[in-house]
């Protein structure tokens, strides 16, 4: 299913008008006898169902939950909205959130009870990301936050006589070439070049940041065609692919989940992906040959900077059960239960980081993370995390989706690096 472009969505079901009427309304009491509809993309849906069951029993909720496949989640939710269906609480990724704000699908949260307290608890970078494009209102509560990291296969490096993981991109390429030459690994490097919104473009941002390159200027215009660091990153990607250091299968994967499962096999030396995937790689021996803790994290190569982002819980602007919808959102993305129940469980179960720093002082969290990652190193990597404001532009989701094919053409060598980078700048300009 393809993404509905913003022009079509703006005209659909009178959502823009609904924003003006409902998006800024005062908080009012909801009827307790009506159910709350809640949808999210597929990620551990049984765990989410457990949260919903807990909420319904402890907090008197009547939440109905359904999970939609990640690849079609956002267009599915938009189609359902245009058909007049109201899903009261929804996941929304950063690439689509501002479109949903502009199109009137979701409402701001600042006027709701307890929001001011949650703002004080959030890390500054996450709070900034939670605000709308003009900075005037908060439009989502954090589902989780993540950062791209470098992971390495420690036994494979030791087998090759490599004493320490790569600190620079040149070293990573040299290590990969040696491992291939010595027939230790056919394709030693596993970058996250999958063709979903969680793969190629976040990877592109991470590697550009690590080269000191800006991707967007202060006005959120794409400037990679003017950045030598972006060209260096793409030349490296092109060479890695041409030299057979990367498994071409990664370009056809449809999710980061599918990509990281390749690393389970132990056939690769280096992998770049979202931090939480290291939990299954290094912490689940029933799935991964690199558990327990045979896969490790290293600081991202280059200057150490990498892409950081947050995903969101949002409330439908047309909800008729605002009080109960907000109660559920605070349970999921805040601290309604008083013990950060959902946030803490996501840390323990899936290694999903969150926007509330006090979580990482919890002894239970520290002990859990120690089974699969150096938590101190991970928190240091977060200090090098760079978020972007361009995701708040109404054109961003369309750009982010269409840019994947352009970058894949660069990787495969069907487009030169200068030509491809110019195409990215032209693509953004055509959509703005």
PATOR-861986 format. One line per 8 residues: number of its first residue (from 1); for each residue z, y negated, x of C-alpha. Coordinates in steps of 0.05 Angstrom, whole numbers, m for minus. Layout:
REM residues N
NUM = Z:Y:X ~ ...
//
This chain:
REM residues 432
1 = 0:0:0 ~ m18:m68:28 ~ 27:m129:27 ~ 15:m177:m31 ~ m6:m242:0 ~ 37:m302:m14 ~ m15:m339:m56 ~ m19:m281:m105
9 = 56:m273:m106 ~ 67:m347:m119 ~ 26:m342:m182 ~ 59:m278:m207 ~ 107:m273:m265 ~ 128:m346:m262 ~ 175:m332:m204 ~ 168:m400:m172
17 = 190:m432:m237 ~ 247:m383:m242 ~ 273:m407:m175 ~ 280:m478:m199 ~ 318:m456:m261 ~ 360:m399:m234 ~ 363:m408:m159 ~ 411:m466:m162
25 = 450:m450:m224 ~ 526:m451:m226 ~ 564:m386:m220 ~ 577:m356:m287 ~ 613:m295:m313 ~ 572:m232:m321 ~ 580:m180:m375 ~ 617:m121:m345
33 = 583:m71:m392 ~ 514:m78:m360 ~ 490:m39:m299 ~ 470:m70:m233 ~ 403:m46:m206 ~ 402:m39:m130 ~ 343:m19:m86 ~ 334:m9:m12
41 = 285:22:36 ~ 295:94:57 ~ 346:98:113 ~ 401:150:103 ~ 396:144:27 ~ 451:196:17 ~ 499:152:57 ~ 480:92:14
49 = 491:133:m49 ~ 561:150:m22 ~ 575:75:m15 ~ 551:63:m86 ~ 594:119:m113 ~ 654:92:m75 ~ 641:22:m103 ~ 632:46:m174
57 = 697:85:m172 ~ 741:35:m135 ~ 712:m30:m161 ~ 692:m11:m231 ~ 618:m19:m219 ~ 559:9:m256 ~ 508:7:m199 ~ 443:45:m204
65 = 412:57:m136 ~ 341:77:m116 ~ 308:84:m48 ~ 236:64:m34 ~ 198:88:28 ~ 201:37:84 ~ 125:31:93 ~ 115:8:21
73 = 183:m23:5 ~ 168:m98:4 ~ 101:m94:m34 ~ 133:m45:m83 ~ 190:m93:m97 ~ 141:m151:m106 ~ 98:m110:m154 ~ 159:m91:m195
81 = 180:m164:m198 ~ 111:m187:m220 ~ 114:m134:m275 ~ 179:m166:m301 ~ 229:m116:m273 ~ 294:m146:m247 ~ 327:m110:m189 ~ 393:m147:m181
89 = 409:m132:m108 ~ 356:m115:m57 ~ 347:m102:16 ~ 299:m152:49 ~ 275:m153:120 ~ 271:m218:159 ~ 195:m220:158 ~ 192:m223:82
97 = 256:m259:64 ~ 232:m331:65 ~ 172:m312:22 ~ 220:m285:m29 ~ 259:m350:m26 ~ 197:m394:m34 ~ 170:m350:m89 ~ 234:m352:m128
105 = 250:m279:m125 ~ 319:m288:m93 ~ 374:m340:m101 ~ 418:m378:m52 ~ 490:m354:m44 ~ 528:m416:m23 ~ 556:m429:m93 ~ 587:m360:m100
113 = 661:m347:m89 ~ 681:m322:m20 ~ 616:m344:14 ~ 649:m399:55 ~ 698:m349:84 ~ 641:m301:104 ~ 605:m358:138 ~ 666:m369:183
121 = 668:m295:201 ~ 594:m289:220 ~ 569:m297:291 ~ 534:m365:298 ~ 465:m335:311 ~ 469:m291:250 ~ 494:m348:206 ~ 435:m390:229
129 = 388:m333:213 ~ 420:m327:144 ~ 400:m398:126 ~ 335:m417:93 ~ 279:m452:131 ~ 307:m522:119 ~ 378:m499:137 ~ 407:m522:71
137 = 428:m456:41 ~ 447:m384:58 ~ 400:m335:24 ~ 425:m267:46 ~ 484:m227:71 ~ 474:m184:133 ~ 456:m111:124 ~ 455:m101:199
145 = 433:m136:262 ~ 397:m104:320 ~ 367:m116:388 ~ 313:m82:428 ~ 340:m44:488 ~ 315:m2:546 ~ 336:71:545 ~ 325:121:601
153 = 327:196:610 ~ 379:204:665 ~ 366:277:683 ~ 291:263:690 ~ 302:204:737 ~ 350:246:778 ~ 299:303:782 ~ 249:254:810
161 = 298:226:861 ~ 302:159:826 ~ 372:134:838 ~ 376:78:786 ~ 338:57:724 ~ 285:3:730 ~ 309:m68:733 ~ 240:m99:733
169 = 176:m82:696 ~ 141:m68:762 ~ 195:m16:778 ~ 187:16:709 ~ 112:22:720 ~ 123:50:790 ~ 174:101:765 ~ 127:122:708
177 = 68:131:756 ~ 111:173:803 ~ 136:217:747 ~ 65:229:723 ~ 39:240:793 ~ 94:290:808 ~ 79:326:742 ~ 150:315:717
185 = 125:280:654 ~ 55:274:626 ~ 70:207:592 ~ 136:180:620 ~ 138:113:583 ~ 150:110:507 ~ 145:39:481 ~ 155:27:406
193 = 82:12:389 ~ 85:42:319 ~ 43:8:266 ~ 99:m14:220 ~ 135:m81:218 ~ 193:m52:258 ~ 150:m31:317 ~ 93:m65:353
201 = 109:m137:339 ~ 184:m135:354 ~ 165:m99:417 ~ 114:m154:432 ~ 168:m207:422 ~ 217:m170:467 ~ 169:m162:525 ~ 145:m233:520
209 = 217:m259:519 ~ 232:m215:580 ~ 175:m249:617 ~ 202:m318:599 ~ 144:m330:551 ~ 150:m369:486 ~ 114:m337:427 ~ 125:m395:379
217 = 133:m469:393 ~ 185:m515:361 ~ 141:m521:300 ~ 134:m445:296 ~ 61:m445:317 ~ 37:m385:357 ~ 27:m405:430 ~ 19:m339:466
225 = m52:m358:488 ~ m19:m413:530 ~ 37:m370:560 ~ 25:m333:626 ~ 85:m288:611 ~ 52:m263:548 ~ m11:m247:587 ~ 30:m209:639
233 = 63:m167:585 ~ m4:m150:552 ~ m37:m134:618 ~ 20:m86:633 ~ 13:m53:564 ~ m62:m46:574 ~ m53:m15:643 ~ 1:33:620
241 = m44:58:565 ~ m106:62:609 ~ m68:99:664 ~ m43:151:614 ~ 30:133:622 ~ 39:126:546 ~ 29:179:493 ~ m27:150:448
249 = 7:185:388 ~ 56:127:386 ~ 2:80:360 ~ m5:123:297 ~ 69:129:281 ~ 90:94:217 ~ 162:78:233 ~ 210:66:290
257 = 248:127:266 ~ 187:171:278 ~ 177:139:346 ~ 247:150:372 ~ 245:223:351 ~ 193:234:405 ~ 246:216:456 ~ 291:271:429
265 = 245:321:464 ~ 266:299:534 ~ 193:293:555 ~ 197:218:569 ~ 233:177:621 ~ 237:108:588 ~ 239:86:516 ~ 245:17:485
273 = 269:12:413 ~ 323:m15:368 ~ 392:m5:397 ~ 418:39:341 ~ 368:94:355 ~ 405:111:419 ~ 460:139:375 ~ 417:198:352
281 = 383:205:420 ~ 448:207:461 ~ 498:227:408 ~ 468:282:365 ~ 459:347:405 ~ 437:383:342 ~ 374:340:343 ~ 364:313:413
289 = 357:347:480 ~ 384:284:511 ~ 453:290:479 ~ 508:283:495 ~ 496:219:535 ~ 439:245:578 ~ 400:185:552 ~ 431:119:572
297 = 420:45:563 ~ 401:m5:617 ~ 394:m80:613 ~ 325:m100:590 ~ 277:m110:649 ~ 253:m178:673 ~ 300:m235:656 ~ 338:m189:608
305 = 320:m227:545 ~ 298:m187:485 ~ 286:m194:410 ~ 345:m197:363 ~ 340:m197:288 ~ 381:m187:224 ~ 362:m152:159 ~ 391:m173:92
313 = 421:m159:25 ~ 394:m209:m26 ~ 407:m225:m100 ~ 351:m231:m151 ~ 344:m302:m179 ~ 334:m273:m248 ~ 394:m228:m250 ~ 433:m227:m315
321 = 494:m196:m282 ~ 507:m246:m227 ~ 582:m235:m222 ~ 574:m160:m213 ~ 512:m167:m168 ~ 551:m214:m122 ~ 610:m166:m122 ~ 564:m110:m98
329 = 531:m155:m46 ~ 599:m174:m18 ~ 619:m101:m16 ~ 556:m83:22 ~ 546:m144:67 ~ 615:m175:69 ~ 687:m152:63 ~ 702:m142:m11
337 = 741:m79:4 ~ 786:m115:54 ~ 772:m67:112 ~ 698:m81:125 ~ 685:m13:94 ~ 609:m11:92 ~ 599:m51:156 ~ 648:m5:192
345 = 617:58:164 ~ 547:38:186 ~ 574:28:257 ~ 607:96:256 ~ 552:136:221 ~ 488:104:247 ~ 506:56:304 ~ 481:m3:263
353 = 510:m67:292 ~ 533:m123:247 ~ 542:m197:245 ~ 618:m198:246 ~ 645:m199:319 ~ 716:m178:300 ~ 688:m109:284 ~ 681:m93:358
361 = 756:m101:370 ~ 769:m42:323 ~ 794:19:363 ~ 756:67:318 ~ 691:30:331 ~ 703:28:406 ~ 718:102:409 ~ 657:120:367
369 = 609:78:408 ~ 635:107:472 ~ 605:174:452 ~ 534:147:458 ~ 530:79:491 ~ 566:33:540 ~ 592:m16:487 ~ 608:m70:539
377 = 537:m67:565 ~ 509:m69:494 ~ 550:m131:479 ~ 524:m162:544 ~ 453:m147:522 ~ 467:m183:456 ~ 483:m245:496 ~ 411:m242:521
385 = 383:m232:451 ~ 334:m283:425 ~ 319:m292:351 ~ 260:m330:323 ~ 257:m382:268 ~ 184:m368:253 ~ 204:m311:206 ~ 226:m365:158
393 = 155:m391:150 ~ 119:m370:86 ~ 60:m343:126 ~ 101:m301:173 ~ 101:m233:138 ~ 25:m235:130 ~ 16:m256:202 ~ 65:m203:227
401 = 28:m148:189 ~ m43:m168:209 ~ m24:m182:282 ~ m10:m108:295 ~ m84:m89:295 ~ m99:m146:343 ~ m46:m123:392 ~ m68:m50:386
409 = m138:m72:405 ~ m110:m104:467 ~ m71:m41:484 ~ m132:4:475 ~ m175:m43:517 ~ m224:m57:460 ~ m204:m130:467 ~ m189:m168:530
417 = m120:m198:538 ~ m144:m271:535 ~ m187:m257:474 ~ m132:m219:438 ~ m79:m273:450 ~ m127:m326:425 ~ m139:m283:363 ~ m64:m283:350
425 = m60:m359:354 ~ m122:m365:309 ~ m93:m315:259 ~ m29:m355:251 ~ m67:m421:244 ~ m111:m391:189 ~ m50:m371:149 ~ m7:m434:158
//
